[in-house]
Amino acid sequence: TASKLLGLPIAPNAKHEYGDLEITLEVVESQDEAIDYIHRYGSGHTDAIITENQSSAESFLRRVDSACVFHNASTRFSDGFRFGLGAEVGISTSRIHARGPVGVDGLLTTRWLMRGDAHIVNKDKGIEYLHKSLPCE
């Protein structure tokens, strides 16, 4: 485990959610094992891979079943406002979240893929978001 290999404290549990700048880290033998671990213990909200291997990154982006899947970028980018959705009013980790009477919009889900180059979130200092509607054909 990562705690033994790297001398790190043991996570409270594999599904622990942090409210701080901390992570749960596990060392695995392969990408398949990593993805299996994510699917077993992850929240389905946001997951990331840090690698220079484009083939590994693309495989990870395709295969991880989370709402937000990032390559070489901070998971802190996972934010409704940063995605241009306006004020974030809730978080859903289910595949379909709508209940009761539902219109067409309630039947749609969104999955976000991000390809970065060691990008991090720095409290949005010096950033101006220009949310623009894009034409859909």
Disulfide bonds with the S-S distance in Angstrom:
none
